[in-house]
Amino acid sequence: MLQQIQETSRYILEKTEHFIPGIGIILGSGLGGLVKEIKVKYTLPYSEIPHFPQSTVHGHKGQLILGYLSDKPVLAMQGRFHCYEGYDMKQITFPVRVMKQIGINKLIVSNAAGGMNPEFQLGELMIIKDQINFFPSNPLIGKNEDELGPRFLDMSETYFKEYIDIAKQIAEQNNIRVKEGVYLGVSGPCFETPSEYRCFWRMGADAVGMSTVPEVIVARHGGMKVFGMSIITDLGIEERIENVSHEEVLKVAATQEPKMSLIVKELVKRIL
């Protein structure tokens, strides 16, 4: 894996004339609109990047975007990888390893999620304050490479509290309603049953989705500071559960994405 990380990193640096982003951004389902705010210098399709998986899900375009957001150098993944696509944990998190290798030490993640918190509304913006790993595996299982991170990883502050406070200030200044909550990650691809929603809520989760947790574990393993946001695209609240489809998820995400993009743009300006 170390050799693959180095080969991929070299390719990206050569193709971008050694453009060094300060922040990495992973865009979730229906949340690619932030790319419109980036002054793009380089676009690299995943299909051309050595050792990169391929995104197979509608709403995930499948390319790296490098350029300037709020006049700050960033790298954005327009499309991520999922367990339900058949990828293992190390493949899913490989791009985060590459980000760290090329010098990125801050990561912003976004996703579409189902909400279980009774206070949530459809389209709610949730700042992720913590996470629960309910995937069938962990990306750190196996031989540990000490140069990538420690054998036993402390997760007491998975999401950087300073970034959470700044994002809340930005939301308040722009009259954007946000909530804080715990995100629980599952393998998918099924949406949750009513009993699963009820179980996850009682376990302490406010939202559930099929991504994010593996990438964040690896980011923290590499010492990166992480900020995360979810858009609540469907509700799994008792007596308020409705049928859900991927198309509906994308539709709701698209309506709320401009608010999330505004928060991310301002956050990038303030932390880099």
C-alpha positions in Angstrom: 0.0 0.0 0.0 2.8 2.4 0.8 4.2 2.0 -2.7 0.8 2.6 -4.3 0.3 5.7 -2.1 3.6 7.1 -3.3 3.0 6.3 -6.9 -0.4 7.9 -6.9 0.9 11.0 -5.1 3.7 11.4 -7.6 1.2 11.2 -10.5 -1.0 13.9 -9.0 1.9 16.2 -8.2 3.3 15.8 -11.7 0.0 16.4 -13.4 -0.7 19.5 -11.3 2.8 21.0 -11.5 3.3 20.4 -7.8 0.1 22.3 -6.8 -0.1 21.8 -3.0 -3.6 22.0 -1.5 -4.0 22.9 2.2 -7.4 21.3 2.6 -9.0 18.2 1.2 -12.8 18.1 0.7 -14.9 14.9 0.1 -18.3 15.7 -1.5 -21.2 13.3 -0.8 -24.3 12.3 -2.8 -25.8 15.3 -4.6 -23.4 17.7 -2.9 -21.0 18.3 -5.9 -22.3 21.9 -6.3 -19.5 23.2 -4.2 -17.2 22.6 -7.2 -18.9 25.6 -8.9 -17.4 27.8 -6.2 -13.9 26.5 -6.9 -11.6 28.4 -9.3 -10.4 25.2 -11.0 -6.8 24.8 -12.1 -6.7 21.0 -12.6 -9.3 18.2 -13.1 -8.1 14.6 -12.9 -10.7 11.8 -13.7 -10.4 8.9 -11.3 -10.1 6.6 -14.3 -6.7 8.2 -15.1 -5.2 8.1 -11.6 -3.1 5.1 -10.8 -4.5 2.7 -8.2 -7.7 4.9 -7.7 -11.0 3.1 -7.4 -13.9 4.1 -9.7 -17.0 5.8 -8.5 -20.1 3.8 -9.7 -22.9 5.7 -8.0 -25.2 8.3 -9.6 -24.5 11.7 -8.1 -20.8 10.9 -7.7 -19.0 12.3 -10.8 -15.7 10.7 -10.2 -12.9 13.2 -10.5 -10.4 15.2 -8.4 -10.7 19.0 -8.6 -7.8 21.1 -7.6 -7.9 24.9 -7.4 -8.9 27.8 -5.2 -11.9 28.1 -2.8 -12.1 31.4 -1.0 -8.6 32.1 -2.5 -7.3 29.1 -0.6 -5.7 26.0 -2.3 -8.0 23.0 -2.1 -8.4 19.5 -3.4 -12.0 18.2 -3.8 -13.2 14.7 -4.4 -16.2 14.9 -6.7 -17.4 11.5 -5.8 -16.4 9.0 -3.1 -16.3 5.2 -2.7 -18.5 3.0 -0.7 -18.5 -0.4 0.9 -21.7 -1.4 -1.0 -19.9 -0.9 -4.3 -17.7 -3.9 -3.4 -14.7 -1.9 -2.2 -12.8 -2.9 0.9 -12.0 -0.4 3.7 -8.5 0.2 2.4 -9.7 1.0 -1.1 -12.4 3.3 0.2 -9.9 5.3 2.3 -7.0 5.2 -0.2 -7.7 8.8 -1.4 -7.3 10.1 2.1 -3.9 8.4 2.4 -2.9 10.1 -0.8 -4.2 13.5 0.4 -2.0 13.2 3.5 1.0 12.1 1.4 0.8 15.2 -0.8 0.7 17.5 2.2 -3.0 17.9 3.2 -3.5 18.0 6.9 -7.1 19.3 7.1 -10.2 17.4 5.8 -13.8 18.5 5.2 -16.3 15.7 4.6 -20.0 15.9 3.6 -22.8 13.4 3.1 -26.5 12.9 2.7 -28.0 11.1 5.7 -31.2 9.8 7.2 -32.2 11.6 10.4 -33.6 9.9 13.6 -33.5 12.8 15.9 -37.2 13.9 16.4 -36.1 17.6 16.3 -34.8 17.2 12.8 -36.7 18.5 9.7 -36.3 17.2 6.1 -33.3 19.1 4.7 -31.7 19.8 8.1 -28.0 20.7 8.1 -26.2 18.7 10.8 -22.7 19.4 11.9 -21.1 16.1 12.8 -19.8 16.2 16.4 -19.0 12.5 16.7 -19.5 9.2 14.9 -20.3 5.5 15.4 -18.6 2.8 13.3 -21.3 0.3 12.4 -19.5 -1.0 9.3 -18.5 -4.7 9.2 -14.8 -3.8 9.4 -12.3 -1.0 10.1 -9.7 0.4 7.7 -7.0 0.1 10.3 -7.3 -3.7 10.6 -4.2 -5.5 9.4 -0.5 -4.7 9.6 0.1 -1.2 10.8 2.5 1.0 8.9 4.0 3.3 11.6 4.8 6.0 9.1 1.0 6.3 8.3 -0.1 6.5 11.9 -0.2 4.7 15.3 -1.2 1.1 15.9 -3.9 2.2 18.4 -5.7 5.4 17.5 -7.2 7.8 20.0 -10.6 8.9 18.8 -11.6 11.1 21.8 -11.8 14.2 19.4 -12.7 12.7 16.0 -14.1 16.0 14.7 -12.1 19.1 15.6 -14.0 21.2 18.1 -12.5 24.5 17.0 -13.8 23.9 13.4 -17.3 23.1 14.8 -17.4 26.3 16.8 -16.3 28.4 13.7 -18.9 26.7 11.5 -21.7 27.4 14.1 -20.6 31.1 14.1 -20.7 31.2 10.3 -24.2 29.7 10.3 -25.5 32.1 12.9 -24.0 35.1 11.0 -25.8 34.0 7.8 -29.1 33.0 9.5 -28.6 29.3 8.5 -30.3 26.8 10.8 -27.8 24.0 11.9 -27.9 21.2 14.4 -25.1 19.2 15.9 -25.4 15.4 16.0 -23.8 12.0 15.9 -23.4 10.2 12.6 -23.6 6.4 12.4 -22.0 4.7 9.4 -23.4 1.4 7.9 -22.4 -0.6 4.8 -25.7 -0.2 2.9 -27.0 -0.3 0.2 -30.4 -0.8 1.8 -32.1 2.1 3.4 -32.9 1.4 7.1 -35.9 -0.5 8.3 -38.1 1.3 10.9 -36.6 -1.0 13.6 -33.1 -0.2 12.5 -33.8 3.5 12.7 -35.3 3.0 16.2 -32.3 0.9 17.3 -29.7 3.5 16.0 -31.5 6.4 17.7 -31.5 4.5 21.0 -27.8 3.8 20.5 -27.1 7.5 20.5 -27.0 8.4 16.8 -28.8 11.3 15.3 -28.2 10.4 11.6 -27.2 7.4 9.6 -25.5 7.0 6.3 -23.3 4.7 4.1 -20.0 6.6 4.1 -17.7 9.0 5.9 -16.8 6.9 8.9 -13.9 5.0 7.2 -12.4 8.1 5.7 -12.5 10.0 8.9 -10.9 7.1 10.8 -8.0 7.1 8.3 -7.8 10.9 8.3 -7.4 10.9 12.1 -4.9 8.0 11.9 -2.8 10.4 9.7 -3.1 13.3 12.2 -5.5 15.3 10.0 -8.0 17.7 11.6 -11.6 16.9 10.4 -14.8 18.8 10.0 -18.0 17.1 8.8 -21.5 18.0 7.8 -24.6 16.0 6.8 -27.7 17.0 5.0 -30.7 15.1 6.3 -32.3 13.9 3.1 -34.8 11.5 4.7 -36.4 10.9 8.1 -36.4 7.7 10.1 -38.3 9.2 13.1 -40.9 6.9 14.7 -44.4 7.5 13.1 -42.8 9.8 10.5 -41.0 7.3 8.4 -41.8 7.5 4.7 -40.6 5.6 1.6 -37.2 6.8 0.4 -35.3 6.5 -2.9 -31.8 7.5 -4.0 -33.5 10.0 -6.4 -35.3 11.7 -3.5 -32.1 11.8 -1.5 -30.4 13.6 -4.4 -33.3 16.0 -4.8 -33.3 17.1 -1.2 -29.5 17.3 -1.0 -29.5 19.6 -4.1 -32.0 22.1 -2.5 -29.9 22.5 0.7 -26.5 22.2 -0.8 -26.0 26.0 -1.4 -26.3 26.6 2.4 -23.8 23.9 3.2 -21.5 25.3 0.5 -21.6 28.8 2.0 -20.6 27.4 5.4 -17.7 25.4 3.9 -16.5 28.3 1.8 -16.4 30.6 4.9 -14.8 27.8 7.0 -12.0 27.3 4.4 -11.3 31.0 4.5 -10.9 31.0 8.3 -8.9 27.8 8.9 -6.3 28.0 6.2 
